[in-house]
Amino acid sequence: MGCACGEVGLFVMGRGGLEAAPSPELLFTNAEDAAEGGAMAAAGAAIGAVLEGARPLLVEIQALCSPRQQVAGPGGGGDDDDEEDEEEREDGGGGGGYGGGGYGGFGGRRQREPPALPLMRVVTGFRDRSRVSMLMEVLAKHTTIKTQAVNVHVNVVGGYRVDASETAADLPLLAAVASSYLDAPLPPRTLVVGEVGLRGELRGTANMELRLLEAARLRYQLAVVPAASRVGLTQQELGGMRVVAARTVGQALEALFGPSVLPRQQRASSGGGSGGGGAAAARRQRRAAVQPLSSAAFASDE
């Protein structure tokens, strides 16, 4: 991949040497899905749009959430200090083994839950790994996706490395994590773009129109973007692609997966009470919070 004067050339190694990549959009997304317009069939993946110079590239971000493991094995009490072990021996229970009072001991007077292993945050493809950890905490704070209880593995397809300054990959990263956590795929042919702040808000993203036009060229049908982004394109100019604007990460994930990703108090404040009136109010609140492009959701606050 080469870059000069804001333009990017993508090459692949062929039999005769370097050749121009015939389909650059297939380099960093799943080939079969991209050929169908980015349809994601499995949970744990989201498509984002990054910039290389002045050229937008669609990249697939994958995530895997797995349960946090606990210490296993017949011997217990290994994490207790010497004073606690001595107290257990005086009480008649050993500090470990099957006869002790440690984790998994059968003959001890008391049994405790084994300690959990440290959380795993395996990140491949993001240069700023500390930002990924920060985003995991934001996701756990502002949604029902409790990442502090699971191990998270993150990967960018095709060996692409997201630069630390490319914050537009924040939202697709969290969408991929939420997809794996919920075991629910994103809607087919969906693009997700946006920077996420510590308060869970979605911040404006530079060159949003370039990113949307690239997705429209590849026949994407839906894009979830920050409401603060400046977009002057109509749905017709985007080839019929529907653009949904959200103000918070919770609203963005609600547009992708439904209201179950929102904390209970937020769902209640959205009018999600019992009865038809509460359901209708919830629908009105959702339409007001997540606005399509046609309703001028991108108008910037002066």
Residue frames relative to the residue before (quaternion, step in Angstrom):
aa qw qx qy qz dx dy dz
M 1.0000 0.0000 0.0000 0.0000 0.00 0.00 0.00
G 0.0572 -0.8149 0.5768 0.0000 3.57 -0.72 1.04
C 0.1356 -0.7980 0.5855 0.0448 3.55 -1.15 0.62
A 0.1827 0.7594 -0.6067 0.1479 3.57 -0.88 0.98
C 0.8543 0.0428 -0.0595 0.5146 3.56 -0.97 0.93
G 0.7147 -0.4745 0.2607 0.4429 3.56 0.97 0.79
E 0.6515 0.4810 -0.3275 0.4867 3.59 1.24 -0.02
V 0.2237 -0.7765 0.5810 0.0976 3.55 -1.14 0.68
G 0.1355 -0.7652 0.6242 0.0805 3.53 -1.03 0.88
L 0.1946 -0.7848 0.5821 0.0861 3.55 -0.87 0.98
F 0.0461 -0.8126 0.5800 -0.0356 3.56 -0.77 1.09
V 0.1688 -0.7412 0.6396 0.1138 3.51 -1.30 0.51
M 0.4689 -0.6681 0.4995 0.2902 3.55 -1.17 0.58
G 0.0804 -0.8049 0.5880 0.0037 3.55 -0.63 1.18
R 0.7493 -0.3807 0.2784 0.4648 3.55 -1.28 -0.17
G 0.7544 0.3708 -0.2049 0.5014 3.56 1.07 -0.68
G 0.7183 -0.3754 0.2444 0.5324 3.58 1.26 0.21
L 0.7725 -0.3146 0.2403 0.4965 3.56 -1.21 -0.49
E 0.0289 -0.7811 0.6235 -0.0175 3.53 -0.99 0.95
A 0.5653 -0.5907 0.4468 0.3632 3.55 -1.14 0.63
A 0.4835 -0.6648 0.4845 0.2993 3.57 -0.92 0.91
P 0.3908 -0.7507 0.4747 0.2415 3.62 -0.57 1.08
S 0.7924 0.1115 -0.0411 0.5983 3.59 1.07 -0.71
P 0.2020 -0.8270 0.5109 0.1193 3.60 0.19 1.22
E 0.6192 0.5715 -0.3546 0.4052 3.58 1.07 -0.65
L 0.6488 0.5182 -0.3251 0.4526 3.60 1.21 -0.32
L 0.5343 0.6677 -0.4029 0.3261 3.59 1.20 -0.29
F 0.8225 0.2309 -0.0781 0.5139 3.57 0.89 -0.89
T 0.6596 0.3858 -0.3348 0.5514 3.55 1.21 0.55
N 0.6472 -0.4876 0.3951 0.4328 3.54 -1.28 0.25
A 0.5049 -0.7021 0.4066 0.2946 3.57 -0.64 1.11
E 0.6932 0.4728 -0.2941 0.4577 3.60 0.82 -0.94
D 0.6691 0.4913 -0.3065 0.4657 3.56 0.94 -0.88
A 0.6686 0.5050 -0.3136 0.4468 3.59 0.89 -0.88
A 0.6263 0.5417 -0.3426 0.4437 3.58 1.03 -0.71
E 0.7025 0.4211 -0.2556 0.5136 3.57 1.19 -0.53
G 0.6529 -0.5257 0.3143 0.4456 3.57 1.25 0.20
G 0.6749 -0.5218 0.3013 0.4261 3.56 1.14 0.45
A 0.3247 0.7506 -0.5182 0.2503 3.59 1.10 0.52
M 0.1871 -0.7896 0.5784 0.0837 3.57 -0.67 1.14
A 0.2115 -0.8201 0.5246 0.0867 3.56 -0.50 1.23
A 0.7611 0.3359 -0.1771 0.5259 3.60 1.10 -0.61
A 0.5465 -0.6109 0.4637 0.3365 3.53 -1.25 0.51
G 0.7270 0.4592 -0.3176 0.3996 3.54 -1.26 0.48
A 0.7088 0.3874 -0.2740 0.5219 3.62 1.10 0.47
A 0.0012 0.7718 -0.6357 0.0155 3.54 -1.18 0.69
I 0.3393 -0.7279 0.5627 0.1960 3.56 -1.16 0.66
G 0.0555 -0.7842 0.6179 0.0093 3.55 -0.88 1.02
A 0.3427 -0.7158 0.5699 0.2129 3.55 -1.32 0.16
V 0.0470 -0.7881 0.6135 -0.0159 3.57 -0.73 1.12
L 0.3744 -0.7199 0.5411 0.2208 3.55 -1.26 0.35
E 0.0803 -0.7286 0.6781 0.0536 3.53 -1.12 0.85
G 0.7751 -0.0589 -0.0132 0.6289 3.55 -0.08 1.29
A 0.7418 -0.3145 0.2687 0.5277 3.55 -0.62 -1.17
R 0.5899 0.5897 -0.3576 0.4201 3.57 1.26 0.15
P 0.3006 -0.7500 0.5565 0.1936 3.60 -0.74 1.00
L 0.0978 -0.7704 0.6288 0.0391 3.54 -1.10 0.81
L 0.3027 -0.7260 0.5866 0.1930 3.54 -0.99 0.83
V 0.0494 -0.8008 0.5965 -0.0193 3.56 -0.78 1.06
E 0.3389 -0.7252 0.5659 0.1976 3.52 -1.14 0.70
I 0.1422 -0.7719 0.6175 0.0514 3.55 -0.82 1.07
Q 0.1364 -0.7986 0.5850 0.0362 3.54 -0.77 1.09
A 0.0583 -0.7822 0.6200 0.0186 3.54 -1.17 0.66
L 0.1044 -0.7676 0.6306 0.0481 3.53 -1.20 0.66
C 0.1137 -0.7758 0.6195 0.0381 3.56 -0.76 1.11
S 0.0009 0.7935 -0.6074 0.0382 3.56 -0.82 1.03
P 0.6035 -0.5854 0.3827 0.3830 3.62 -1.05 0.65
R 0.5044 -0.6330 0.4994 0.3091 3.52 -1.13 0.72
Q 0.3517 -0.7728 0.4957 0.1829 3.57 -0.69 1.10
Q 0.2988 -0.7313 0.5858 0.1810 3.53 -1.24 0.56
V 0.6175 -0.5412 0.4127 0.3943 3.53 -1.23 0.48
A 0.1107 -0.8000 0.5891 0.0272 3.55 -0.81 1.04
G 0.5004 0.6589 -0.4786 0.2940 3.54 -1.27 0.17
P 0.6020 -0.5999 0.3880 0.3567 3.60 -1.14 0.51
G 0.6770 0.4827 -0.3088 0.4619 3.60 1.04 -0.61
G 0.0630 -0.8133 0.5781 0.0181 3.56 -0.85 0.86
G 0.7075 0.4825 -0.3291 0.3979 3.48 -1.34 0.02
G 0.3992 0.7509 -0.4637 0.2484 3.58 1.20 0.11
D 0.7094 0.4421 -0.2652 0.4806 3.55 1.13 -0.54
D 0.5249 0.6230 -0.4280 0.3914 3.59 1.24 -0.05
D 0.4690 -0.6586 0.4958 0.3171 3.53 -1.14 0.54
D 0.7229 -0.4702 0.2912 0.4143 3.57 -1.30 0.27
E 0.6350 0.5435 -0.3438 0.4281 3.58 1.01 -0.75
E 0.6601 0.4959 -0.3134 0.4692 3.60 0.97 -0.84
D 0.6336 0.5217 -0.3340 0.4635 3.60 1.01 -0.76
E 0.6489 0.5156 -0.3246 0.4558 3.58 0.97 -0.83
E 0.6430 0.5204 -0.3253 0.4581 3.58 1.01 -0.82
E 0.6525 0.5120 -0.3178 0.4594 3.57 1.00 -0.79
R 0.6487 0.5080 -0.3299 0.4609 3.59 0.99 -0.77
E 0.6420 0.5140 -0.3228 0.4684 3.58 1.06 -0.73
D 0.6732 0.4830 -0.2883 0.4800 3.57 1.13 -0.65
G 0.6281 -0.5620 0.3377 0.4191 3.58 1.23 -0.06
G 0.6743 0.4527 -0.3050 0.4973 3.58 1.21 -0.03
G 0.4455 -0.6995 0.4955 0.2585 3.54 -0.94 0.89
G 0.5941 -0.5956 0.4153 0.3461 3.50 -1.30 0.31
G 0.8184 0.0108 -0.0039 0.5746 3.62 1.13 -0.18
G 0.6300 0.5268 -0.4059 0.4010 3.54 -1.29 0.00
Y 0.7037 -0.4760 0.3212 0.4183 3.53 -1.31 0.13
G 0.7181 0.4404 -0.2699 0.4663 3.59 1.09 -0.55
G 0.5891 0.6086 -0.3630 0.3883 3.57 1.21 -0.14
G 0.5561 -0.6084 0.4564 0.3350 3.47 -1.35 0.05
G 0.4179 0.7205 -0.4625 0.3036 3.56 1.19 0.41
Y 0.7591 -0.3396 0.2728 0.4837 3.53 -1.28 -0.39
G 0.8325 0.1468 -0.1295 0.5183 3.58 -0.55 1.09
G 0.4667 0.6690 -0.4635 0.3461 3.64 1.19 0.12
F 0.3514 -0.7669 0.5036 0.1861 3.57 -0.97 0.86
G 0.7536 0.4227 -0.2360 0.4447 3.60 1.02 -0.69
G 0.5197 0.6721 -0.4076 0.3348 3.59 1.22 -0.07
R 0.6129 -0.5736 0.4055 0.3619 3.49 -1.30 0.37
R 0.8000 0.0930 -0.0370 0.5916 3.58 1.09 -0.64
Q 0.1868 -0.7673 0.6041 0.1068 3.53 -1.19 0.52
R 0.1738 -0.7834 0.5924 0.0718 3.50 -1.08 0.80
E 0.5752 -0.5700 0.4530 0.3730 3.53 -1.25 0.42
P 0.4896 -0.6588 0.4731 0.3201 3.60 -0.93 0.79
P 0.5264 -0.6388 0.4468 0.3395 3.60 -1.02 0.66
A 0.4696 -0.6634 0.5045 0.2913 3.54 -1.16 0.59
L 0.5134 -0.6249 0.4923 0.3217 3.52 -1.15 0.65
P 0.6266 -0.5351 0.3820 0.4184 3.63 -1.12 0.43
L 0.5615 -0.6028 0.4500 0.3447 3.54 -1.13 0.67
M 0.2876 -0.7417 0.5828 0.1657 3.54 -1.12 0.75
R 0.0121 -0.7580 0.6520 -0.0153 3.53 -0.99 0.96
V 0.0172 0.8176 -0.5706 0.0752 3.56 0.08 1.33
V 0.0254 -0.8248 0.5613 -0.0637 3.58 -0.44 1.25
T 0.0287 0.7746 -0.6290 0.0588 3.54 -0.83 1.07
G 0.7858 0.3255 -0.2419 0.4670 3.55 -0.76 1.03
F 0.6838 0.3857 -0.2858 0.5496 3.59 1.27 -0.03
R 0.4001 -0.7359 0.4958 0.2294 3.57 -0.69 1.08
D 0.7387 0.3430 -0.2007 0.5444 3.59 1.04 -0.75
R 0.1394 -0.8360 0.5270 0.0623 3.57 0.10 1.27
S 0.5996 0.5641 -0.3720 0.4289 3.58 1.09 -0.58
R 0.6159 0.5363 -0.3538 0.4560 3.59 1.10 -0.59
V 0.6088 0.5450 -0.3540 0.4550 3.58 1.04 -0.70
S 0.6523 0.5024 -0.3132 0.4732 3.60 0.95 -0.84
M 0.6302 0.5305 -0.3290 0.4617 3.57 1.02 -0.78
L 0.6659 0.5055 -0.3055 0.4558 3.58 0.93 -0.88
M 0.5950 0.5557 -0.3676 0.4495 3.60 1.09 -0.60
E 0.6622 0.4945 -0.3021 0.4750 3.57 1.02 -0.80
V 0.6249 0.5249 -0.3405 0.4669 3.60 1.01 -0.73
L 0.6426 0.5271 -0.3190 0.4555 3.58 0.97 -0.87
A 0.6832 0.4814 -0.2895 0.4666 3.60 0.92 -0.89
K 0.6605 0.5297 -0.3079 0.4340 3.59 1.05 -0.73
H 0.8211 0.3065 -0.1103 0.4687 3.57 0.83 -1.01
T 0.7425 0.2766 -0.2155 0.5707 3.62 1.22 0.09
T 0.5958 -0.5541 0.4337 0.3871 3.55 -1.32 -0.09
I 0.4840 0.6350 -0.4524 0.3973 3.60 1.24 0.19
K 0.1103 -0.8389 0.5324 0.0243 3.59 -0.04 1.30
T 0.1324 -0.8437 0.5183 0.0449 3.54 0.20 1.30
Q 0.5720 0.5988 -0.3967 0.3960 3.61 1.17 -0.30
A 0.6825 0.4735 -0.2851 0.4782 3.59 1.26 -0.17
V 0.7414 0.3514 -0.2050 0.5337 3.60 1.25 -0.05
N 0.4583 -0.6063 0.5626 0.3252 3.52 -1.34 0.32
V 0.1462 -0.7964 0.5844 0.0528 3.56 -1.00 0.83
H 0.0841 -0.7618 0.6420 0.0198 3.53 -0.92 1.04
V 0.0816 -0.8046 0.5882 -0.0053 3.57 -0.83 1.03
N 0.0405 0.7944 -0.6028 0.0634 3.55 -0.99 0.88
V 0.2539 -0.7221 0.6228 0.1622 3.53 -1.20 0.70
V 0.4578 -0.7275 0.4451 0.2510 3.56 -0.65 1.15
G 0.8192 0.3090 -0.2134 0.4334 3.54 -1.19 0.63
G 0.5715 -0.6216 0.3793 0.3784 3.57 1.23 0.17
Y 0.4073 0.7085 -0.4849 0.3114 3.59 1.22 0.20
R 0.2058 -0.7665 0.5992 0.1059 3.56 -1.11 0.76
V 0.3151 -0.7566 0.5494 0.1625 3.53 -0.62 1.20
D 0.4156 -0.7248 0.4969 0.2345 3.55 -0.73 1.10
A 0.6210 -0.5773 0.3869 0.3624 3.56 -1.16 0.62
S 0.6834 0.4880 -0.2890 0.4596 3.58 1.11 -0.60
E 0.6031 0.5612 -0.3594 0.4383 3.62 1.24 -0.18
T 0.0409 -0.8493 0.5260 -0.0198 3.54 0.33 1.31
A 0.4809 0.6677 -0.4439 0.3546 3.61 1.22 -0.09
A 0.6159 0.5524 -0.3440 0.4439 3.59 1.25 -0.29
D 0.4158 0.7230 -0.4692 0.2902 3.62 1.23 -0.04
L 0.7350 0.4517 -0.2529 0.4380 3.56 0.66 -1.13
P 0.6639 0.4714 -0.3443 0.4674 3.68 0.84 -0.70
L 0.5864 0.5557 -0.3743 0.4552 3.60 1.11 -0.56
L 0.7002 0.4513 -0.2764 0.4791 3.59 0.83 -0.95
A 0.6120 0.5409 -0.3538 0.4557 3.59 1.08 -0.63
A 0.6476 0.5060 -0.3189 0.4722 3.60 1.02 -0.77
V 0.6453 0.5084 -0.3204 0.4717 3.60 0.99 -0.83
A 0.6610 0.4964 -0.3074 0.4714 3.59 0.91 -0.88
S 0.6261 0.5460 -0.3333 0.4458 3.58 1.01 -0.77
S 0.6796 0.4639 -0.2900 0.4886 3.58 0.94 -0.86
Y 0.6458 0.5322 -0.3243 0.4411 3.60 0.93 -0.86
L 0.7418 0.3931 -0.2098 0.5012 3.58 0.95 -0.92
D 0.2961 -0.7591 0.5057 0.2836 3.56 1.31 -0.35
A 0.5317 0.5889 -0.4080 0.4517 3.54 0.99 0.95
P 0.3547 -0.7476 0.5138 0.2264 3.63 -0.66 1.01
L 0.5559 -0.5716 0.4798 0.3661 3.52 -1.27 0.39
P 0.6182 -0.5049 0.4153 0.4364 3.61 -1.19 0.28
P 0.5770 -0.6127 0.4018 0.3609 3.62 -1.03 0.68
R 0.8487 0.1336 -0.1329 0.4941 3.54 -1.26 0.69
T 0.3967 0.7157 -0.4650 0.3380 3.54 0.88 1.05
L 0.1809 -0.7539 0.6249 0.0912 3.55 -1.02 0.91
V 0.0946 -0.7801 0.6176 0.0314 3.57 -1.02 0.87
V 0.0800 0.7972 -0.5880 0.1107 3.58 -0.71 1.11
G 0.4846 0.6862 -0.4766 0.2592 3.58 -1.02 0.72
E 0.3923 -0.6790 0.5717 0.2413 3.52 -1.24 0.60
V 0.2234 -0.7793 0.5770 0.0988 3.57 -0.99 0.89
G 0.2728 -0.7691 0.5610 0.1394 3.56 -0.89 0.99
L 0.6951 -0.4907 0.3344 0.4053 3.55 -1.31 0.24
R 0.6711 0.4775 -0.3039 0.4788 3.60 1.14 -0.50
G 0.5750 -0.5984 0.3731 0.4149 3.56 1.29 0.06
E 0.5039 0.6524 -0.4298 0.3685 3.58 1.26 0.11
L 0.3781 -0.6878 0.5682 0.2472 3.55 -1.26 0.50
R 0.2253 -0.7954 0.5557 0.0879 3.52 -0.73 1.12
G 0.6408 -0.5518 0.3788 0.3760 3.55 -1.22 0.55
T 0.2478 -0.7698 0.5786 0.1060 3.55 -1.10 0.82
A 0.4569 -0.6969 0.4842 0.2668 3.57 -0.87 0.96
N 0.8490 0.1559 -0.1269 0.4886 3.54 -1.25 0.61
M 0.1619 0.8218 -0.5302 0.1315 3.56 0.97 0.81
E 0.6286 0.5545 -0.3480 0.4198 3.59 1.00 -0.75
L 0.6250 0.5321 -0.3426 0.4570 3.59 1.00 -0.76
R 0.6639 0.5085 -0.3012 0.4581 3.56 0.93 -0.88
L 0.6783 0.4892 -0.2965 0.4611 3.58 0.94 -0.88
L 0.6437 0.5227 -0.3294 0.4515 3.59 0.97 -0.77
E 0.6312 0.5175 -0.3393 0.4677 3.59 1.04 -0.70
A 0.6583 0.4911 -0.3145 0.4760 3.58 0.97 -0.80
A 0.6416 0.5164 -0.3287 0.4622 3.59 1.01 -0.76
R 0.6200 0.5457 -0.3425 0.4477 3.59 1.05 -0.73
L 0.7218 0.4062 -0.2280 0.5119 3.57 1.12 -0.67
R 0.5361 -0.6874 0.3623 0.3300 3.57 1.29 0.49
Y 0.2598 0.7308 -0.5783 0.2530 3.57 0.88 0.85
Q 0.3599 -0.7768 0.4934 0.1534 3.54 -1.07 0.79
L 0.8004 0.1514 -0.0533 0.5776 3.60 1.14 -0.54
A 0.0216 -0.7724 0.6347 0.0097 3.55 -1.08 0.77
V 0.1571 -0.7614 0.6245 0.0750 3.56 -0.95 0.96
V 0.0597 0.8174 -0.5568 0.1349 3.56 -0.48 1.26
P 0.6191 -0.5343 0.4016 0.4123 3.61 -1.24 0.23
A 0.5148 -0.6420 0.4748 0.3120 3.55 -1.07 0.74
A 0.6355 0.5529 -0.3277 0.4279 3.59 1.19 -0.50
S 0.5170 0.6487 -0.4257 0.3616 3.62 1.20 -0.16
R 0.3944 -0.7055 0.5421 0.2299 3.53 -1.13 0.70
V 0.1337 0.7808 -0.5916 0.1499 3.58 -0.42 1.24
G 0.0956 -0.8107 0.5768 0.0306 3.55 -0.82 1.03
L 0.4743 0.6795 -0.4304 0.3578 3.56 1.23 0.35
T 0.3690 -0.7055 0.5592 0.2310 3.53 -1.12 0.69
Q 0.6556 -0.5051 0.3781 0.4148 3.55 -1.26 0.27
Q 0.6173 0.5389 -0.3469 0.4563 3.58 1.09 -0.62
E 0.6594 0.4972 -0.3086 0.4719 3.59 1.00 -0.78
L 0.6914 0.4383 -0.2663 0.5088 3.56 1.21 -0.44
G 0.5574 -0.6543 0.3758 0.3464 3.57 1.17 0.45
G 0.7038 -0.4601 0.2616 0.4738 3.56 1.13 0.62
M 0.4536 0.6841 -0.4651 0.3316 3.60 1.21 -0.02
R 0.3264 -0.7498 0.5476 0.1770 3.57 -0.88 0.97
V 0.1732 -0.7882 0.5866 0.0678 3.56 -0.85 1.01
V 0.1263 -0.7879 0.6019 0.0318 3.55 -0.75 1.12
A 0.1959 -0.7936 0.5711 0.0757 3.55 -0.79 1.08
A 0.0460 -0.7942 0.6058 -0.0095 3.57 -0.88 0.97
R 0.3953 -0.7378 0.5052 0.2102 3.56 -1.12 0.68
T 0.7808 0.1901 -0.1119 0.5845 3.60 1.17 -0.46
V 0.6318 -0.5223 0.4000 0.4099 3.54 -1.28 0.32
G 0.6089 0.5574 -0.3533 0.4402 3.59 1.07 -0.63
Q 0.6646 0.4910 -0.3004 0.4764 3.58 0.96 -0.86
A 0.6354 0.5288 -0.3333 0.4534 3.58 1.01 -0.76
L 0.6935 0.4509 -0.2811 0.4865 3.58 0.90 -0.88
E 0.5878 0.5556 -0.3702 0.4570 3.58 1.13 -0.54
A 0.6449 0.5159 -0.3191 0.4649 3.58 1.04 -0.77
L 0.7069 0.4571 -0.2565 0.4748 3.59 1.14 -0.63
F 0.8332 0.2130 -0.0589 0.5069 3.58 0.91 -0.94
G 0.5935 -0.5559 0.3915 0.4307 3.59 1.18 -0.26
P 0.6988 -0.5218 0.3021 0.3849 3.60 -1.24 0.29
S 0.4927 0.6842 -0.4396 0.3097 3.63 1.16 -0.21
V 0.6236 0.5543 -0.3505 0.4255 3.61 1.17 -0.39
L 0.6124 0.5542 -0.3566 0.4365 3.59 1.22 -0.24
P 0.5480 -0.5906 0.4670 0.3644 3.60 -1.10 0.62
R 0.6680 -0.5459 0.3324 0.3812 3.55 -1.16 0.64
Q 0.6678 0.5070 -0.3230 0.4390 3.58 0.91 -0.83
Q 0.6438 0.5022 -0.3330 0.4716 3.59 1.07 -0.62
R 0.6316 0.5141 -0.3376 0.4720 3.57 1.05 -0.70
A 0.6445 0.5173 -0.3248 0.4600 3.57 1.02 -0.77
S 0.6760 0.4896 -0.2948 0.4652 3.57 0.97 -0.84
S 0.6363 0.5158 -0.3274 0.4710 3.57 1.26 -0.36
G 0.6010 -0.5941 0.3531 0.4016 3.57 1.26 0.17
G 0.4255 0.7348 -0.4479 0.2800 3.58 1.17 0.40
G 0.2604 0.7800 -0.5302 0.2066 3.59 0.90 0.82
S 0.6706 -0.4798 0.3669 0.4306 3.54 -1.31 -0.05
G 0.7095 0.4460 -0.3368 0.4293 3.51 -1.23 0.54
G 0.6601 -0.5358 0.3616 0.3828 3.53 -1.30 0.43
G 0.6235 0.5562 -0.3556 0.4189 3.59 1.03 -0.73
G 0.6541 0.5104 -0.3155 0.4606 3.59 1.00 -0.81
A 0.6461 0.5144 -0.3216 0.4631 3.57 0.99 -0.80
A 0.6541 0.5033 -0.3176 0.4669 3.57 0.97 -0.83
A 0.6424 0.5129 -0.3269 0.4663 3.57 1.00 -0.80
A 0.6261 0.5377 -0.3378 0.4524 3.57 1.03 -0.76
R 0.6519 0.5044 -0.3189 0.4680 3.57 0.98 -0.82
R 0.6508 0.5074 -0.3256 0.4615 3.58 0.98 -0.78
Q 0.6477 0.5116 -0.3167 0.4674 3.57 0.98 -0.85
R 0.6604 0.5088 -0.3215 0.4489 3.59 0.94 -0.83
R 0.6512 0.5011 -0.3268 0.4670 3.58 0.98 -0.79
A 0.6619 0.4987 -0.3137 0.4635 3.58 1.03 -0.71
A 0.6977 0.4773 -0.2758 0.4576 3.58 1.02 -0.78
V 0.7703 0.2259 -0.1109 0.5860 3.57 1.02 -0.85
Q 0.0219 -0.8545 0.5162 -0.0530 3.54 0.04 1.33
P 0.4362 -0.6786 0.5141 0.2913 3.58 -1.03 0.70
L 0.6944 -0.4848 0.3382 0.4103 3.55 -1.29 0.35
S 0.6467 0.5648 -0.3302 0.3920 3.55 0.97 -0.84
S 0.6933 0.4618 -0.2816 0.4763 3.61 1.16 -0.42
A 0.5341 -0.6749 0.3787 0.3403 3.57 1.20 0.60
A 0.1926 0.8145 -0.5229 0.1616 3.56 0.99 0.85
F 0.6716 0.5196 -0.2979 0.4360 3.56 1.19 -0.42
A 0.3926 0.7178 -0.4976 0.2883 3.58 1.18 0.09
S 0.3533 -0.7601 0.5070 0.2009 3.57 -0.70 1.06
D 0.4671 -0.6575 0.5130 0.2937 3.53 -1.15 0.67
E 0.3224 -0.7525 0.5448 0.1814 3.51 -0.78 1.03
